[in-house]
Amino acid sequence: MNRSKTAAITTACVSMAVGAAAYMMAGNNTKNKAKKLRKATGRALRQVGEFIDNVSYMMK
């Protein structure tokens, strides 16, 4: 059961990353907006990574 939860969380994270990348590529190509979006996406991915680490620590 723990593996299915971990797989679901990993799938959600990968989906968010792919969605953010697709949004960046399809959106307006203004450098300023792209730079802000990359920065925000990086922050979000770091927070999701920390969340996954915390969840995996609690499952141990």
DODRENKOL-487689 format. One line per 10 residues: number of its first residue (from 0); for each residue x, y, z of N, C-alpha, C, O, CB. Coordinates in steps of 0.2 Angstrom, whole numbers, always signed. Glycine has a CB too. Example, Ala and Ser with C-alpha at 12.3 -4.5 7.8 and 13.67 -1.06 7.14 Angstrom:
residues 2
0> +66 -28 +39 +62 -22 +39 +66 -16 +39 +71 -17 +42 +57 -22 +45  +64 -11 +35 +68 -5 +36 +64 +0 +39 +67 +6 +40 +70 -3 +29 .
//
This chain:
residues 60
0> +4 -6 +0 +0 +0 +0 +4 +6 +0 +3 +11 -3 -5 +0 +6  +10 +6 +4 +14 +12 +4 +17 +13 -3 +18 +19 -5 +20 +11 +9  +19 +8 -7 +22 +9 -14 +17 +12 -18 +18 +17 -22 +24 +2 -17  +10 +11 -18 +5 +14 -22 +4 +21 -20 +3 +25 -25 -2 +10 -21  +5 +23 -14 +5 +30 -12 +11 +34 -15 +10 +39 -17 +4 +31 -4  +17 +31 -14 +23 +34 -16 +22 +35 -24 +24 +40 -27 +29 +30 -14  +20 +30 -27 +19 +30 -35 +14 +36 -37 +16 +39 -42 +17 +23 -38  +9 +36 -33 +4 +42 -35 +7 +48 -33 +6 +53 -38 -2 +41 -30  +11 +49 -28 +14 +56 -27 +19 +57 -32 +19 +63 -34 +17 +56 -20  +23 +52 -34 +28 +54 -39 +25 +55 -46 +27 +60 -49 +33 +47 -40 .
10> +20 +52 -47 +16 +53 -54 +13 +60 -54 +14 +64 -59 +10 +48 -55  +11 +62 -48 +8 +69 -47 +13 +74 -48 +12 +79 -52 +4 +70 -41  +19 +73 -45 +25 +78 -46 +27 +78 -53 +29 +84 -56 +30 +76 -41  +28 +73 -56 +30 +73 -63 +25 +76 -68 +27 +80 -72 +32 +65 -66  +19 +75 -66 +14 +78 -70 +14 +86 -70 +13 +89 -75 +7 +76 -68  +15 +88 -64 +16 +95 -62 +22 +98 -66 +21 +104 -69 +16 +97 -55  +27 +95 -66 +33 +97 -69 +32 +97 -77 +34 +102 -80 +39 +93 -67  +29 +92 -79 +28 +92 -87 +23 +98 -89 +24 +101 -94 +25 +85 -89  +18 +99 -85 +13 +104 -86 +16 +111 -86 +15 +115 -90 +7 +103 -81  +21 +112 -81 +24 +118 -80 +28 +120 -86 +29 +125 -89 +28 +119 -74 .
20> +32 +114 -88 +36 +115 -94 +32 +116 -101 +34 +120 -105 +41 +109 -95  +27 +113 -101 +22 +114 -107 +20 +121 -107 +19 +124 -112 +17 +109 -108  +18 +123 -101 +15 +130 -101 +20 +135 -103 +19 +140 -106 +12 +131 -94  +26 +134 -101 +32 +139 -102 +33 +139 -110 +34 +144 -113 +38 +137 -98  +33 +133 -113 +34 +133 -120 +28 +136 -124 +30 +139 -129 +36 +126 -122  +22 +135 -122 +16 +137 -126 +14 +144 -125 +11 +147 -129 +11 +132 -125  +16 +147 -119 +14 +153 -117 +18 +159 -121 +21 +158 -125 +15 +154 -110  +16 +165 -118 +19 +171 -121 +27 +170 -120 +29 +168 -115 +17 +177 -118  +31 +172 -125 +38 +171 -125 +42 +177 -122 +48 +178 -124 +41 +169 -132  +38 +181 -118 +42 +187 -115 +47 +184 -110 +45 +180 -106 +37 +192 -112 .
30> +53 +187 -111 +58 +184 -107 +57 +185 -100 +59 +181 -95 +65 +187 -109  +54 +191 -98 +53 +193 -91 +48 +188 -88 +49 +185 -82 +50 +200 -90  +43 +186 -91 +38 +182 -89 +40 +175 -88 +39 +171 -84 +31 +182 -93  +44 +173 -93 +47 +166 -93 +52 +165 -87 +52 +160 -84 +51 +164 -100  +56 +170 -86 +61 +170 -81 +57 +170 -74 +59 +166 -70 +65 +176 -81  +52 +173 -73 +48 +173 -67 +45 +166 -66 +44 +163 -61 +42 +179 -67  +42 +163 -72 +39 +157 -71 +44 +151 -70 +42 +147 -66 +35 +155 -78  +50 +152 -73 +55 +147 -71 +57 +147 -64 +58 +142 -60 +61 +148 -75  +57 +153 -61 +59 +154 -54 +54 +151 -49 +55 +148 -45 +60 +161 -52  +47 +153 -51 +42 +150 -47 +41 +143 -48 +40 +139 -43 +35 +154 -50 .
40> +42 +140 -54 +42 +133 -55 +48 +129 -51 +46 +124 -48 +43 +131 -62  +53 +132 -51 +59 +129 -47 +57 +129 -39 +59 +124 -36 +65 +133 -48  +54 +135 -37 +52 +135 -30 +47 +129 -28 +47 +126 -23 +50 +142 -28  +42 +129 -33 +37 +124 -32 +39 +117 -32 +37 +113 -28 +31 +125 -37  +44 +115 -37 +47 +109 -37 +51 +107 -31 +51 +102 -28 +51 +108 -43  +55 +112 -28 +58 +111 -22 +54 +110 -16 +55 +105 -12 +63 +117 -20  +48 +113 -16 +43 +112 -10 +40 +105 -11 +39 +102 -6 +38 +118 -10  +39 +103 -17 +36 +97 -18 +41 +91 -16 +39 +86 -13 +33 +96 -25  +47 +92 -18 +52 +88 -16 +53 +87 -8 +54 +81 -6 +59 +90 -19  +53 +93 -5 +53 +92 +2 +47 +89 +5 +47 +85 +10 +53 +100 +5 .
50> +41 +90 +2 +35 +87 +4 +35 +79 +4 +34 +75 +8 +29 +89 +1  +38 +77 -2 +39 +70 -3 +44 +67 +2 +43 +61 +4 +41 +68 -10  +49 +70 +3 +54 +68 +8 +51 +67 +15 +52 +62 +18 +60 +73 +9  +47 +72 +17 +43 +72 +23 +38 +66 +24 +38 +63 +29 +40 +78 +25  +35 +65 +18 +30 +59 +18 +34 +53 +18 +32 +48 +22 +26 +60 +12  +39 +52 +15 +43 +46 +15 +46 +45 +21 +46 +39 +24 +48 +46 +9  +48 +50 +25 +51 +49 +32 +45 +47 +36 +47 +43 +41 +54 +56 +34  +39 +49 +36 +34 +47 +40 +32 +40 +39 +29 +37 +43 +28 +52 +39  +33 +38 +33 +31 +31 +31 +36 +26 +34 +34 +20 +34 +30 +30 +24  +42 +28 +36 +47 +23 +38 +45 +20 +45 +49 +16 +47 +53 +26 +38 .
//
